Amino acid sequence: MSTAKLTIDLDAIAANWRALDKLSNSETAAVVKADGYGLGAARVARTLAHAGCKRFFVAVAEEGAAVRDAVGPGPEIGIFSGHMRGDTDMIADLGLTPMINSLEQLTRHLEALPGHPFGVQLDTGMNRLGMEWEEWAAVAEVVLDQRPVLLMSHLACADEPDHPMNAYQLDIFRQMTDGLNVPRSLAATGGILLGADYHFDVTRPGIGLYGGLPFAEATRTVQIDLPVVQIRDIDEGEVVGYANAWQATRRSRIATVSAGYADGLLRAISDKATLWHNDTPCPLIGRVSMDLITVDVTDLGEDPRHLTILGPHQSADDLAEVAGTIGYEIFTSLGARYTRRYTSR
């Protein structure tokens, strides 16, 4: 087999959801946008529904359609982008719940789908999505008459527990929503870890479900094994890969491995990352190309059939640190060529 193998532990994802659920007295939803952070929204959502999750969130209505097909008619599926133009039939037919972001969206929703469930997203300082203070004040009475299912906002700096923005946004959210007798949601994974003041009625973990920071206690959910296509010996002074980016300082044994930036191995890890053969580290050498990387296996006692880049010795966040990015990007950059294997006991 010349394609890399991506193994996804569904039991670990369910265990992470249960662990995050235990951290609050709130309902715990699950964010499965971006195809379940690159791991397969349908399989992830079904697993979490079986674990007891009754509410999911996605970015756009089309993602909501895929999740509805996976989990059936019961769970609520919230759409962060709200009620966009052209989404009305999908929202109505599939029972999706848009999180309204603006007066325009509110008007569209109430005129097109009177009586259909919706929530409202409020901007508490991130300046990305949601109604700002003045807009909310102008329409709150109308909105409340329509019985929204949720009022929500999103924290900008929750992965930095001591950042003053957290307390500021919490205060603004309370000022905008206290006393309205509508369920509220402020916390994603980082917000859950900030403590009970941030939990409200519904929490919305995302990255923590998949084993990523800031949920340091998460169970790892992913292993990526990359097949070795060819192994060659090179002499001291010979070069490897595009732009002669690596030159051997000794006689070396080099494995050419089937994966590259088309598979989410960012070019930024060129000549920096480590792969593993069982418990032995092997350095990635030279540049990451579209379909291939090269790895120095000189010190192995055998020729490997595959090498592991995510697994027991290296998490997505570890690899992200090498690339100068975040674990979210590692997960969501995984390409379509992997042979995916889902495990569940």
N, C-alpha and C positions, 0 to 999 in steps of 0.2 A: 504493500500500500504506500503510495507516494503522497497522500494528503495527511496533514497533521490531525491528531485526535484530541478533541476537546471533551473532557469528561466532566459532567455537571452533577453534583451530589444534591439531589432534590431533598433528601432527608436533612442535610445540613441547612438548606434554605429554610425548611420548616422549623428546624431547631432554632435558627436565628430569629424567626418571627415569634416563636414562643418566648424566647429569652427577652426580646424587646417588649412583648406584651406584658411580661411580669414586672417590668420596670414602672408601670403606671396602672392606675385604676380606670383608665379610659378605654374606649373601644380602640383596638389597634387595626388600622387598615394596612394596605400594602401598595406601594408604588411600583408598577410594572411597565412603565413607559420605556421607550427606546428598545422594544422587543425584550422586556425584562432585563434591562441593562446589558443587552447583548447575549443573554443566556437562554432566550426562548420564552416569550411572554405566555404562550398557551400552556406549556408544561409547568412553568412556575406558578401561574395563577391557579391551575387545577390542583396542584400540590397544596397551595396555601388555603384554598377553599376547603379541601379535605381536612386541613389542620384547624379550621374554624374561622378563617378570615371571611368576613361578610361584606367588605367594602374595598374596592380597588380604585386606584387613580392612574390615569394615563395622560399623555400630553395633548393628543388630538383625537378627534372622533374616529378616524380610521383605526387607530390603535384600540379604541374602545370596542369597535366592531369585532376585532380579532379576539379580544378578551371575552366578550359576550359569547362568542361561538365556543370558547373553551370552557366557560364556567356555567353556562346556561342562564335561565331567567331569574335566578334568585338574587345574587349579590348586586349591590349598587356599584356603578362604575362612573366615577367622576372624571370630567374632562377639564384639565387645567386651562386650556386655551379658550374655554367658554363656548358660546353659541356662535360659530363663525358662519359667514354667508355660504350657503350651499350645504350646510350640515343638517338642516331641519328634518328632512326625511329620515336620515340615519339616526338622529337623536330620538325621534318619535318611534320609529319601527323597532329599534333595539333597546329602548328604555334606558338610554344614557342620561347622565345628569351633568349638564354643563355648569362650570363654575363661572358665573357671569363676571366680566372684567370691566365693563363700561356701560354708559347710558345707551349707547348704540346697541350693544348686545342685549341689554335688558329689554329695550323696545322690541327688538327682533323676536326675542323669546316669548314675551307676553302676548304679542300680536299673532305669532305663528302657532304657538303651542300653549294656549291658555290652560292652566291647570296642570301642566307637565312639571315634574320636580326639577328644581334647580338649586344651586348654591351661589354664594357671592364671594368673590375674592377681593380683599381690601389691601390697599398699599399702605404699609406702615413704615415706609422709609427706604425700601429697596429700589423703588422707581423702575420696576420692570413690568409687572402685571398687577391689575386690580384697580378698584376705584380709589381715588384720593379722597382726603377728608371732606373737602367741599362738595364733591360730586356725591359722595355717600350721604352727607347731610341733606342734600336736595332730594334724594330719592328713597331714603330709608323708610319713610312711612308707607310709600307705595309698595316697596319690596316686602315689608313685614306683613302687609295685608295679604300677600300671596303665599305666605308660609314657606320661606326657603328652608331647605333641609340642612344647610350648613353655612356658617360664616367662617372664612378662613383667611390666613395671611401666611407669609413665608419669611423666615429669618435669614438675614444676609450673612451673619458671622457666627452661626451656631457651633461651628467646628473650632472656635476659639472661645472657650468658656468664660474667660475674663474680659472679653471685648465689651465695651460700654454700649455698643449697638444692640446687644441682646436685651438688656434692661430697658433701653429706650423703646425698642419695638414692642416689647411686652406692655409697657405703659400705654403706648399709642393704641395698641390692639384693645386693651381694656377700656380705654376711653371711647373707642368707636363701637364697642359691643356690649359692655356691661349693662345688665338689666333688660336686655332685649328678648330673653327667653327663647333663644335659638341655639342649637348645638354649635360649638366652636372648635376650630382646629388651628394650631399655630406650629406644632412641632413635627419636623421630620426626624431623621435619625439623630442628628446633633441636638435638636431641641429636646428630644426625649431624655438625653443624657444630662441636660441642664437642670432637670429636677421638676418636681410637681407643679411649680408655678407656671410652667410652660405647657403642661399636658392638656388642660381643658377637657373637652368631651371626646375628641378623636385625635389620635396620633397617626402620622403618615410615614413610617419608615421606608426608605428606599435602599441606599447603598449598604446599610447595615444588614439587610436581608441577604446580600450576596457576598458577605464576608469582608466588607471594606471599612476603612476608617471613616468616621471617628469611633466606630464601635469596636474597640480593641479586643473585646472578649468574644467576638464573633467566631464561629466555626468556619474554616475555609471551605469554599464550595466548588472550586475549579482546579482541574489539572490539565495542562497542555503538554502533550508529548509530540515531538517533532521527528519525523523519520529522517534517517541519514540516507542520502542518495548515493554518495560516493566518498571514499577516503583515499587520500594521496599523501605521499611523502614528498617533502620539499627540502632543499638544501638551505643552509645559512645564506642569507642575502637575497633569497627569492621573495617575491611579493605576491599578495593575495588580493583579489577583488578589484572593484572599480577604483580608479585614481591611484592605484598602488598604495592604498591607504594603510596597509600593514606589511611590514617586512620582517622576515624570520631572523632572529638573532642566534638560532641554533638549528640543527637539523630537526624538522618538525613533522608531525603527522596531523593532517588537516581534514576535518569532516565537513562536507558540503551538505547542508540540511535544508529540507523542503519547507520553507516558510519565509515570508518577507513582509514588507510594509503593506502588501495587499491583504495580509492576514492579521493586520493590527500590530505588527512588530515595528514600532515607530523608528524612523531613521535616526532619531536622537539617541538611541541606545547603541549605535554603531561603535564598535571597539571599546564598549564600556560594560555591557551586560554579562551575566554569568548564566550558563546552563548547567544542568546536573545529570550525571550518570549515576543512578542510585544515590549514594551519599558523597560522590566526588564532584567538586566544582570544575567546570570547563569554561574557559573564557571565550566569549564571542570576539572574533577578530575581524578587522576590516569593516567595510560598510554593509549595512543592511540594504539589499536590493529588493526588487518587487516580489520575487518568488523564492529567494535563497538567502541563507546566511552561511557564514563559515565559522567553524569552531575549532579551537586548538585542543586536540585529544591526545597529545604526545605522551602525557603522563598516565594515561589509562593503561591498565594491564590487558585490555582487550579492545576490540573494535565494537563500538556500540551500534545497535540497530536503531535506536532512537535516543533523543536527549530531551530532558524536561525543562521547560522555561517557567511554568507556573506549577507549583505543587508544594510538597511539604517543606522545602527549603526556601521557597521564594513566593511571596504573595503578589497580588496585583499592585498593592501599594509599594512593596519593595521595588518592583520593576519600574513603577511610576517615578520613584525617587531617582533612579538612574537616568530616566528620560527627562527629568525636570518637569513632570506633570503630576496628575492626580490619578488615583485608582479608577475613578469614573471613566476617564478617557481610555485606559487600558481595556476595561470591560466592554465599553460601547464601540471600540474600534475593531473588535474581533470580526473578521471577514466571513464570507459565506462558504469558504472552501473546506472548513473543518469537517471531519467526520465526527458528528456529535453523538456522545453516548451518555444517556441519563441513567443514574443509578438510584435505586430506592429499595430499601429492605422490605 
